[in-house]
Amino acid sequence: MQTRSILLVLLATLLLTATGKEAVMAMEIRSTAFEDGDEIPSRYTCQGEDNSPPLSWSGIPPEAKSLVLIVDDPDAPDPQAPKMTWVHWVLYNLPADGSGLVEAVKVLPPDTLQGLNDWGRIGYGGPCPPIGRHRYFHKLYALDTLLENLNRPTKSDLERAMAGHILAQEKLMGTYQKR
C-alpha cells in the first residue's frame, strides 16, 4: 500500500511538472479556540470577556491585495424561526500577507479598517443569542484590490464594495447557546 501511495505522489508531481502548473494550497481560516462546527468557548461571548477569538489563515492567493473578515449569525433571533443575520464584526483591508489575528485583538494590522456591527458600533461583539443554539460564521475573503475608506460601512456596504473583487473565500463556523 505504501508503494502505491508513493507512486501516486510521483505521478501527480510529474503531471504538475508537465503542465507547468504549481499545486495551489486552498485558503483556510482556523482558530485555536474551537474547531469548525464546535462550540465557541464562553470567554469569547457576552457571558465571558466578550473578546475576539484567535484566528489564523493560510493559502491566501498570491495575487490578493487585501482580506476581509465578516463574523455573522444567520440564526437571529431564534434558530427555529430566523428572521435576520446578525453581524458581529466587520474588518476590511487586512494585509494579504498577514497570517491572522491574536485573541482579544486591540491593535489591528496597519491600514486595517472596521465597519459597524449590528449593535451599531465598531469592533467585535461576541455571541449573545437570545434563544437556542446559534451558528457563528467567520468569513474570510481574499480580494484583488485594496478598498477605499468606506467610513464605518455596514456588512451590506462592504459586500457591495467587494463585488467583483473576490478571489477566494473560506469560513470557520462555531456555535453557541447561552447557559
N, C-alpha and C positions, 0 to 999 in steps of 0.2 A: 504494500500500500504506500509506503514511504517513497519508493522508486517512482510510482505513478504520480505522486504529488510533485516530485522534483521535475519530472518530465513535463507536467502541465505548466509549471512556473517557467521552465526553459522555453516551451512553445509560446507562451504569452509574451515573454521577453523578445523572442525572435519576431513575432508578429508586430509588436510595437516598434522595434528597430526597423523592420522592413517598410512600415507605413510612415516612418518618420514622426510618429506621434508619441508624446510622452504620456505616461499614466498620470491622470489628474486626480488628486485627492478630493473627495466630496467635502463641502463645507459642513462644519459641525459646531454646535453650541452645547456646552455641558456646564454642570455645577458640581462642586464637591459637597454641597449641602444636601442634594437629593438627586436621585436618578430619574430619567424620563419616565413619567407615569406614576411616580411615587409621591407620597405626601411631603409637602413643604414643611420644614420644622417651624414650630410656632414662633421662634425667635425672629423670623422674617415676616411676621404678621402683626395685625393690630393687637393681638393678645400677647405679644412679646415685645421686643425692642423696635419692631417695625423698620428694621434695617434691610437694605437690599442684599440679596444672597450673592456669594461669589459666583462669577460667570467666566467661562473661558471659551474661546473659539479657535478654530483652525480650519485649514483648507480654503482660505479666502482666495477667490480668483486673482491671479496676478494683475489683471487689468483693472481691478477695483480701485476706486479713488476715495471711497468713504463707506462707512457702515451705518446702519440704522438699527436701533433696538426699540421694539414696542412690546410692552407687557400688558396683556389684557385678559379679561374673564368673560367668555361668551355666555355664561350661565346666570347672569344677573336678571332679576333679583333672586329667582328661585330656579334651580336646575330642572324642576319638574314642569315649569312654565316660564322659560326665559323670555325676557322682553327686550333686552339690550345687551350690548357688550360694554362692560365697564373697563375703562382704561386706567391702568395703574402707573405707567411710566412711559415717557416718550423721549428718546435720545436720538440725535442725528449728528452727522459729520464726525462720528467716531473715526479715528485713524484706521485705514485699511491694513496697516502693518502692525496694528496692536494685537494683543492676544487675549484680552478680557478686562474684567473689572473686579477689583477686590471687594470683599464683604464690607458692607456699610460704607460704600464709597462716598467720600466727602469732596474730594478734588478729582474732577473729571479730566481726561486727557486734553491737552491743548486743542483749541478750536472746536471742541465738542459743544453742541448746543442742546437745550432741552425744550420740550413743549409742555403743554398743560395736561395734567391728568384729569380724571372726571371729578375730583374734589375741587377743581378749579385752581390748582396750584402747581408749581414746578417741583419736580423731584419724584422720588419713589414713594408710593403708598402701598403698603403690603396687603395681602389678602385679608379680608374682613367680611366674609359672606354673612348676610342676614339669616339665611336658612339653607340647610343642606350642604352637600359636598360639591364644591365648585372646581372647575379646571382653570388653571392659570398658564397662559401661553407666553413664553419668552421668545419672541420672533426676531431673528437676526436677518438683515437684508444687506447684500453687497451691492453697491451702486457704482455705475461707471462715471459718476460725477460727484463733485462737492456741491452741496446745496447752498443757496444763498441764505442769509439770515431771514428766517420766516417769522421772527418776532413772536415767540411763545405760541407756536402752532398747536392746534388740536391734532389728534390722530388723523382725522379726515383731511385736514390741511396738508399734513405731511404725506399722506398717501397720494394725494393729487400731485404734489411736487415730485414724488418718487416715480410716478407713472412713466413708463418708457425707459427707465434707467436701471431697472433691477437686473443684475447679472446672475444672482443666486440668492436663495433664501433657505432658511432652516429654522426649526423650532425645538424648544425644550418645554415639555408640559409637566407641571406639578399640580397636585390637588390640595385642597384644604377645606376643613369643616370646623367651625367653632365648637369648643367644648364647654 
